[in-house]
Amino acid sequence: MTDQRYLPLTETSFFIILSLATAPKHGYAIMKEVETMSEQRVVLATGTLYSALRRMLEDGWIERVRDNNGGTGNRERKLYQLTQQGRRILEAESDRMQKLVRLTKLHNVGTNR
C-alpha cells in the first residue's frame, strides 16, 4: 500500500511528525515545538500527544530510541524519532500542501485583482 492512504494528515499529526524531522525528541519537547510551530494554535494535552505517539508507533511512522542524556534513577526518558516511513509520509503531505498552494496562486486566490 502507498503512503497516500494516510493523507491528508490531521493538523496534530502533521505538527508532531514535523517536530521530529530534525532530531529525536521526548514528549515534552514535542509538545513545546508543536505549540511554537503552530503559533499556539495547537496546544497538545498530554493524553492527546501520547495517544497520537502510540498510534504512530503502531503504524511504523516513529520509533523509540535510547536517551543516554536524560532520565533519573531507573526511569529513562523516551525519545521518539521518525522512521523512513514517517519521513515519506511527511514528504507526501508536504508535497500535497505545496500543490494546493500552487493551485490557489494559479487562481489568484488572496491577491488583489
C-alpha positions as CSV (number, residue, x, y, z in Angstrom):
1,M,0.0,0.0,0.0
2,T,1.0,3.6,-0.6
3,D,1.7,6.2,2.0
4,Q,-1.0,8.3,0.2
5,R,-3.7,6.4,2.2
6,Y,-2.7,8.3,5.3
7,L,-3.3,11.7,3.7
8,P,-4.4,14.3,4.4
9,L,-2.9,14.3,7.9
10,T,-4.6,15.9,10.8
11,E,-3.0,19.1,11.9
12,T,-1.9,17.5,15.1
13,S,-0.3,14.5,13.3
14,F,1.4,16.9,10.8
15,F,3.0,19.0,13.5
16,I,4.1,16.0,15.6
17,I,6.0,14.4,12.8
18,L,7.3,17.7,11.6
19,S,8.7,18.3,15.0
20,L,10.6,15.0,14.7
21,A,12.0,15.8,11.2
22,T,15.2,17.4,12.5
23,A,16.1,15.3,15.6
24,P,14.7,12.8,18.1
25,K,12.7,14.4,20.9
26,H,10.9,13.4,24.1
27,G,7.2,14.1,24.6
28,Y,7.6,17.5,26.4
29,A,9.9,18.8,23.7
30,I,7.4,17.7,21.0
31,M,4.6,19.5,22.8
32,K,6.5,22.7,23.1
33,E,7.7,22.7,19.5
34,V,4.2,22.0,18.2
35,E,2.9,25.0,20.1
36,T,5.7,27.2,18.7
37,M,5.4,26.0,15.1
38,S,1.6,26.4,15.2
39,E,1.8,29.8,16.8
40,Q,0.0,28.5,19.8
41,R,-3.0,27.3,17.7
42,V,-2.3,23.6,18.5
43,V,-1.7,23.0,22.2
44,L,-1.4,19.3,23.0
45,A,-2.7,17.8,26.1
46,T,-0.5,15.0,27.5
47,G,-3.2,12.4,26.7
48,T,-3.7,13.6,23.2
49,L,0.1,13.6,22.5
50,Y,0.7,10.1,23.9
51,S,-2.3,8.7,22.1
52,A,-1.0,10.1,18.8
53,L,2.5,8.8,19.6
54,R,1.2,5.3,20.4
55,R,-0.7,5.2,17.1
56,M,2.3,6.4,15.2
57,L,4.4,3.8,16.8
58,E,1.9,1.1,15.9
59,D,1.7,2.4,12.3
60,G,5.5,2.5,12.0
61,W,5.9,6.2,11.5
62,I,8.1,6.7,14.5
63,E,10.2,4.6,16.8
64,R,11.6,4.9,20.3
65,V,15.3,5.4,20.8
66,R,17.5,5.5,23.8
67,D,18.2,8.7,25.6
68,N,21.6,8.5,27.0
69,N,21.5,12.0,28.4
70,G,18.3,12.0,30.4
71,G,16.2,10.3,33.0
72,T,16.7,9.9,36.6
73,G,17.3,6.7,38.5
74,N,15.9,3.7,36.7
75,R,13.5,5.8,34.8
76,E,14.7,6.6,31.3
77,R,13.1,9.3,29.2
78,K,11.5,8.1,26.0
79,L,12.8,9.7,22.8
80,Y,11.0,9.4,19.6
81,Q,12.3,9.7,16.1
82,L,10.9,9.4,12.6
83,T,11.3,6.2,10.7
84,Q,11.8,6.1,6.9
85,Q,8.0,5.5,6.5
86,G,7.3,8.5,8.8
87,R,9.6,10.7,6.7
88,R,7.9,9.5,3.5
89,I,4.5,10.4,4.9
90,L,5.8,13.9,6.0
91,E,7.2,14.4,2.5
92,A,4.0,13.3,0.8
93,E,1.9,15.6,3.0
94,S,4.3,18.5,2.3
95,D,4.0,17.8,-1.5
96,R,0.2,17.7,-1.2
97,M,0.1,21.0,0.6
98,Q,2.5,22.6,-1.9
99,K,0.2,21.6,-4.8
100,L,-2.7,23.2,-3.0
101,V,-0.7,26.4,-2.6
102,R,0.3,26.4,-6.3
103,L,-3.4,25.9,-7.2
104,T,-4.6,28.8,-5.1
105,K,-1.9,31.0,-6.7
106,L,-2.9,29.9,-10.2
107,H,-6.4,31.1,-9.4
108,N,-5.2,34.3,-7.9
109,V,-6.7,33.5,-4.5
110,G,-5.7,36.0,-1.9
111,T,-4.2,38.5,-4.3
112,N,-5.6,41.9,-5.3
113,R,-7.1,41.9,-8.7
